Amino acid sequence: MPYSVGLQAASVALLSAGFPVLFTTAIIVLLVIITVTSSLHKDVADAPARLPIHSLFAIIPFFRRRFDFLNWGFEATGHSTFQFDLLRNKVIVVSGESARQAFFTAKGLDLTEGFKILSGAIPMVRGVTSDLQTRRISLIHKRLAAVQKNEQLSMLIAPMLEDSRRLMETWGNSGSFDPFDNIYELIFQLTVRSLSCAEISDDPCVVARLKKLYDTLDVGTTPATVLLPWLPTPAMIQKLWATKEIYDIVVKAITAREQSGVSRNDTLQMLLDSGDEKLVVVGFIMGLLIAGARATGTTACWILTFLGAHPEWRDKARAEVEGLLASQYLSQNSPNDSLSTQLAGIPLETWENETPVLDSIIRETLRVAQPHTAMRRNLGPEMHIDGKLIPSGSYVVYPFSDVHLNPDIYHDPWKFDPDRQPETKSAYNYVGWGGGKTTCLGQRLARVELKIVTALFLLGFRHCVVDSSGKVAPEPPLPNWNDILLCRPPQGSFRLKFERSGAKL
């Protein structure tokens, strides 16, 4: 009798507290039920080792300090493979050379499903960027390949350089900036130029608005929005509104193009001329804009940061670009032309095949300052990696730090050294652009973007890294692999100090 009275009193108290308390209580009860039922499952003999903590305590570290959390997991279990639960999602983390090869080549491990569930930062619109049929996903990949064909990519070089010139002009003749603001903004503009349409990329206000909306998606990506996407948290509501506005901007541009009847030489026109359904066109632009801008933006920020801290490599890269101009442009044109005009005269083939210094700088930057954690879902059947069971429906995670920051493969791994080679021979000792059947589909465009931005900046500016007090930093900032988007050090800890070289951008 006292027990039933106590329950009745608690019920009255909850009802009088109103909806927020009821809702919170319901969520807590649900989480308890999920974690209790998950803990009732017994692991089979060949299952990976489990973390020695309750699954609830893995959620925040996985999303907020992933690099530290995964390293701790390997140490705490003493195994190269371990598992934990994110609510009802089984996550298996793998490491080592054989596991790396299996991860990148196994047919059943699906990139789209893994990234969608465990990342949650791509705007998800049913039928547009999520729940796409396999045929539509394949079509989007086909169109991305078309953007990077010789003719299309060659056509993009001049407008991308013009965009770069325009933004760099706004920086003034001297000063300092945080590359994760200025350089990232520049790369976002180039990505919009490359993967959308003139209606968007020619309007700085629209581009700025899009960037702010995508930033909202990044900031709003929390453990709750990823694992409980149906939960109407403030962050999820902000993400939904941001996604809706991005969708509206893209659809408005498409509609304007269709109604104008004017054909433009850009990616949108290519998509429309191909006769693709609007879902594919919108999904292509919405999804690839942020996917391209994030990875390429991070790399560009770190390239210029590392070159500012390593003047010997800055000078090598500058000399290489000057050599390209001497052989490809200045022999037939005026040296008084602007830098952007001169660089636009260098053929695509030259950018891709005659820049070994820039290639080595990009490769090394991807190794030391690209905090990728690859995510796949096993769509079946069950499989084994290094003798450990990977059940159907489970998620498999591979941290790139396992290879790129491994001192047995890269001596003094945190050191920026574009001359370096892996200590051991293996096809999977470098996965900066992915590996096996899952390589970066946009890498050709990304490489060109990185090279032309770096080239224009090095010819147009002199720069160095300064600390928070404005003094030249004795060491480059250390990439923060816990920042899963930008690898960004603490804000305000450093800046790039620059002055114009005198040449006309």
Buried (B, 14 or more C-beta within 10 A) or exposed (E): EEEEEEEEEEEEEEEEEEEEEEEEEEBEEEBEEBBEEBEEEEEEEEBBBBBEEEBBEBBEBBBBBBBEBBBBBBEBBEBBBBBBBBBEBBBBBBBBBBBBBBBBEBEBBBBBBBBBBBBBBBBBBEEBBBEBEEEBBEBBEEBBEBBBEEEBBBBBBBBBBBBBBBBBEEBEEEEBBBBBEBBBBBBBBBBBBBBBBBBBBBBEEBBEBBBEBBBBBBBBBBBBBBBBBEEEBEBBEBBBEBBEBBBEBBBEBBEEBEEEEEEBEBBBBBBBEEEBEBBBBBBBBBBBBBBBBBBBBBBBBBBBBBBBBBEEBBEBBBEBBBEBBEEBBBEEEEEEBBBBBBBBBBBBEBBBEBBEBBBBBBBBBBBBBBBBBBBBBBBEEEBEBBEBBBBEBBBBBBBBBBBBBBEEBBEEBEEBBBEBEBEEEEEBBBBBBBBBEBEBBBBBBBBBBBBBBBBBBBBBBBBBBBBEEEEEBEEBBEBBBBBBBBBBBEEEBBBBBBBBBEEBB
